[in-house]
Amino acid sequence: MAIVEARELTKVYRVAQKKPGLRGAIRGLFRREYKQVRAVDGVSFAIEPGEMVAFLGPNGAGKTTTLKILAGLIFPTGGSVQVLGFTPADRADTFRRQFSLVMGQKNQLWWDLPAADSFHLHREIYSLPEDQFTQTLGELTELFRVENLLRQPVRELSLGERMRMELIASLLHRPRLLLLDEPTIGLDVVGQATIQNCLREYNARRGVTMLLTSHYMRDVEALCSRVLVISHGKLVYDGALSGITDQFGREKVVRLQFATDAPDGLDRFGRVTSREGAAAELRVERGRVSEALATILDKYTVADMSVQDPPLEEMIARIFEEVGERADEIGVTGEG
């Protein structure tokens, strides 16, 4: 059975409209006007046990709204959703004990106390047996490499250390589902890599299902093989991460190192994005790569070359751009 199953999930907000100027402000006191904003618009997907799925979209696309619906924090306007066999809006106690929601910009640990004290509070909240709590905490502190930081006040920890403690707190009750909203926001490359490695290893050990939102493509590439893309409240892509390249990567990045200075006239093979000294970079249509390289190698002396797909974030941005243009044409609005 799917861990998460959403069918035509919809969330519509009624938002007050403020007219400009003093007259508009006074008028709004007596006669307020509203508009409807479809934050989530007919979204359907299913997530199987043990999957690590990325949930991507621009700001205001509906990602966080969807996560809050899955967690039971807000109620959907339409459609249906089942999480772990429960209807989240019912907020059953058994349901809340089987998932965790981690938001990178929200703290669940007491700021002035050591993280260990907050962990013991979580044990009381979830009524965890002492032996299970001790075993799980030892496993997690070893995995996240924070054994020597447990008695240090949270306010004295670095951002990366604090995020690791937040994740430990979320995993103490051994949830079956982990909802992650920007877990590495603000972290440097080393901090991001540490969180990624820990989450990947925990998934391998426990088989926990994860749904991740992130603006960092490194998170997505490191953790997830499947991607959901949402824009203007609508699900526009659901499939393999590699499928984004096949569907939206219309060009290949061709890097060339010539024996002498890069020649003129390379623009007839594709779009020249850089040309300096003996090095040049071109964007060539996928179907023309073989033909272009054959001509270049026949005509010029090439010391080195490489052919790669464009960066993932570039292709994701293209999806957002194309969907946004279509939404503007039909007047669709969305909030996240």
C-alpha positions in Angstrom: 0.0 0.0 0.0 1.2 3.5 -0.8 2.5 5.5 2.1 1.1 8.7 0.6 -1.8 8.9 -1.9 -3.2 12.2 -3.1 -6.1 12.4 -5.6 -7.1 15.8 -7.1 -5.8 17.5 -4.0 -6.9 21.2 -3.9 -6.4 24.1 -1.5 -8.1 27.4 -2.2 -7.5 30.5 0.0 -9.9 33.5 0.2 -7.6 36.5 0.2 -8.6 40.1 1.0 -7.8 42.7 -1.6 -6.6 46.1 -0.4 -7.3 49.0 -2.7 -4.5 51.6 -3.0 -4.6 55.0 -1.3 -6.4 56.3 1.8 -9.8 56.1 0.2 -9.2 52.5 -0.7 -8.1 51.8 2.9 -11.2 53.4 4.4 -13.5 51.6 1.9 -11.9 48.3 2.8 -13.1 48.8 6.4 -16.7 48.7 5.4 -16.7 46.7 2.1 -13.9 44.2 1.8 -13.2 42.6 -1.5 -11.8 39.1 -1.9 -10.2 36.9 -4.5 -9.7 33.2 -4.6 -6.1 31.8 -4.8 -5.6 28.2 -5.7 -2.5 27.3 -3.8 -2.8 23.6 -4.8 -4.9 22.8 -7.9 -5.9 19.2 -8.5 -2.6 17.5 -7.6 -2.5 13.7 -7.7 0.5 11.4 -6.8 1.4 8.3 -4.8 4.6 7.5 -2.9 5.6 3.9 -2.1 7.3 2.7 1.1 11.0 3.5 1.3 11.0 6.0 -1.6 13.0 9.2 -1.4 11.1 11.7 -3.6 12.0 15.4 -4.3 9.1 17.9 -4.4 10.3 20.9 -6.5 8.8 24.2 -7.5 9.5 27.9 -7.5 8.5 30.1 -4.5 4.7 30.2 -4.2 4.2 27.0 -6.3 2.3 25.2 -3.5 5.0 22.9 -2.1 4.8 23.9 1.6 1.0 24.0 1.4 1.0 20.4 0.2 3.3 19.3 2.9 1.1 21.0 5.5 -1.9 19.2 4.1 -0.1 15.8 4.3 0.9 16.6 7.9 -2.7 17.5 8.8 -1.8 21.1 9.7 -4.3 22.5 7.3 -7.4 21.2 5.6 -7.7 20.6 1.9 -10.5 22.4 0.0 -11.1 19.5 -2.3 -9.9 16.1 -3.3 -8.7 13.3 -1.0 -5.4 12.3 0.6 -4.4 9.3 2.6 -1.1 9.2 4.5 0.0 6.0 6.3 -3.6 4.8 5.9 -5.0 7.8 7.7 -6.8 10.9 6.7 -4.4 13.6 7.9 -7.2 16.2 8.6 -8.5 13.8 11.3 -5.3 14.3 13.3 -5.5 10.9 14.9 -2.9 10.3 17.6 -1.8 7.1 16.0 -1.1 8.9 12.7 0.9 11.7 14.4 3.2 9.2 16.0 4.2 7.7 12.6 5.5 10.8 10.7 7.7 13.9 11.2 7.7 17.3 9.5 11.0 19.1 9.5 11.0 22.7 8.3 14.5 24.2 7.8 13.4 27.6 9.1 11.5 26.4 12.2 13.0 25.3 15.5 11.6 22.5 17.7 14.5 22.5 20.2 14.7 24.8 23.3 17.2 27.6 22.4 18.9 28.0 25.8 18.9 24.3 26.8 21.2 21.5 25.6 19.7 19.4 22.8 19.8 16.4 25.1 17.1 18.0 27.3 14.8 18.6 24.4 15.3 15.0 23.3 14.1 13.8 26.7 11.1 16.1 26.4 10.3 14.4 23.1 10.6 11.0 24.8 7.9 12.1 27.3 5.7 13.6 24.5 5.8 10.3 22.5 5.8 8.1 25.6 8.9 6.2 24.3 10.2 3.3 26.4 13.5 4.2 28.1 15.4 1.4 26.5 14.1 2.2 23.0 14.8 5.9 23.4 18.4 5.2 24.6 19.1 2.8 21.7 17.6 5.2 19.1 19.4 8.2 20.5 22.7 6.4 20.5 22.2 5.2 16.9 21.3 8.7 15.7 24.0 10.7 17.5 26.6 8.3 16.1 25.1 8.6 12.6 24.9 12.4 12.7 28.3 12.6 14.6 27.1 14.8 17.4 27.9 12.7 20.5 30.1 15.4 22.0 27.6 18.2 21.4 24.6 16.9 23.3 25.2 18.9 26.5 26.0 22.2 24.6 23.2 24.8 24.6 21.5 24.9 21.2 22.2 28.6 20.7 25.9 27.8 20.8 25.8 25.3 18.0 26.5 26.2 14.4 23.7 26.2 11.9 24.7 22.8 10.5 25.0 21.2 14.0 21.7 22.7 14.9 20.0 21.2 11.8 21.5 17.7 12.6 20.0 18.0 16.1 16.6 19.0 14.6 16.7 15.9 12.5 17.6 13.7 15.4 14.6 15.1 17.4 12.4 14.3 14.4 13.6 10.7 14.2 13.6 9.7 17.9 10.1 8.1 17.6 11.1 6.1 14.5 8.7 7.6 12.1 7.7 5.8 8.9 7.4 9.0 6.9 9.7 12.1 7.0 8.5 15.3 5.4 11.5 17.6 4.8 10.9 21.3 3.9 14.3 22.9 2.9 16.4 20.9 5.5 19.7 22.3 4.3 18.7 26.0 3.8 21.5 28.3 4.7 24.1 25.6 5.0 27.4 25.6 3.3 28.5 22.9 0.9 30.1 20.8 3.7 27.0 21.1 5.9 24.7 20.1 3.0 26.8 17.1 2.2 26.8 16.0 5.8 23.0 16.1 6.0 22.6 14.4 2.7 24.9 11.5 3.7 23.1 11.1 7.1 19.6 11.0 5.5 20.8 8.6 2.8 22.3 6.2 5.3 19.2 6.4 7.6 17.0 5.6 4.7 19.1 2.5 3.9 19.0 1.4 7.6 15.4 2.0 8.4 13.6 2.2 5.1 11.9 5.5 6.1 10.0 7.2 3.3 11.1 10.7 2.6 9.4 13.6 0.7 11.9 16.5 0.3 11.5 20.1 -0.9 14.7 22.0 -1.6 16.1 24.8 -3.8 19.5 23.0 -3.8 19.8 20.7 -6.7 22.7 19.0 -4.9 20.1 17.7 -2.3 17.9 16.3 -5.1 20.8 14.6 -7.0 22.3 13.2 -3.9 19.1 11.7 -2.4 16.3 11.3 -4.8 15.7 9.2 -8.0 12.2 10.5 -8.4 11.0 14.0 -8.8 7.6 15.8 -8.5 7.5 19.3 -10.0 4.8 21.7 -9.1 4.1 25.1 -10.5 1.2 27.5 -10.0 -0.4 24.8 -7.8 -0.4 22.1 -10.6 1.8 19.0 -10.8 3.6 19.4 -14.1 6.1 16.5 -13.9 6.2 13.2 -12.0 8.9 10.8 -12.9 12.5 9.8 -12.8 15.2 12.4 -12.2 16.9 11.2 -15.3 13.7 11.8 -17.3 14.0 15.6 -16.8 17.1 15.5 -18.9 15.4 13.5 -21.6 12.3 15.7 -21.7 13.6 19.2 -21.1 17.4 19.0 -21.9 17.1 20.1 -25.5 20.8 20.9 -25.7 24.1 19.4 -24.8 27.0 21.3 -23.4 30.1 20.8 -25.6 33.4 21.9 -24.2 36.4 22.1 -26.6 40.1 22.6 -26.1 41.8 23.4 -29.4 45.5 23.0 -30.1 45.7 26.8 -30.9 43.3 29.7 -30.3 39.6 28.7 -30.6 38.6 29.5 -34.2 35.9 31.9 -35.4 32.7 30.6 -36.9 31.8 28.1 -34.2 28.3 29.6 -33.9 27.3 27.6 -37.0 27.4 24.5 -34.9 25.5 25.8 -32.0 25.2 28.7 -29.5 28.7 29.8 -28.3 28.5 30.5 -24.5 32.2 31.2 -23.9 35.3 31.5 -25.9 38.7 32.3 -24.3 42.1 31.4 -25.7 42.1 27.8 -26.9 38.9 26.9 -25.0 35.3 27.3 -26.2 31.9 26.1 -24.9 28.9 25.6 -27.1 25.3 24.6 -26.6 24.3 22.2 -29.4 20.9 20.7 -30.1 20.9 17.1 -28.9 20.1 15.7 -32.4 23.0 17.6 -34.0 25.8 16.8 -31.5 27.3 13.9 -33.5 27.2 15.8 -36.8 28.7 19.0 -35.2 31.5 17.1 -33.5 32.4 15.1 -36.7 32.7 18.4 -38.7 34.7 20.1 -35.9 37.2 17.2 -35.5 37.6 17.0 -39.3 38.3 20.7 -39.7 40.2 21.6 -36.6 42.9 20.1 -34.3 41.1 19.4 -31.0 43.3 18.6 -27.9 40.4 17.7 -25.6 36.6 17.7 -25.5 33.6 16.8 -23.4 29.9 16.5 -24.0 27.6 16.8 -21.0 23.9 17.5 -20.1 23.1 21.0 -18.9 23.0 21.5 -15.1 19.9 20.1 -13.5 18.9 23.4 -12.0 18.9 24.9 -15.4 16.5 22.3 -16.7 14.2 22.7 -13.7 14.2 26.5 -14.2 13.2 25.9 -17.9 10.2 23.8 -16.6 9.1 26.6 -14.3 9.5 29.2 -17.1 7.5 27.2 -19.7 4.7 26.4 -17.2 4.7 30.0 -16.0 4.2 31.3 -19.5 1.3 29.0 -20.1 -0.3 29.9 -16.8 0.0 33.6 -17.6 -1.7 33.0 -20.9 -4.8 31.5 -19.1 -4.7 33.7 -16.0 -3.8 31.0 -13.4 -2.6 32.2 -10.0 -1.0 30.2 -7.2 0.5 30.6 -3.7 2.8 28.4 -1.8 
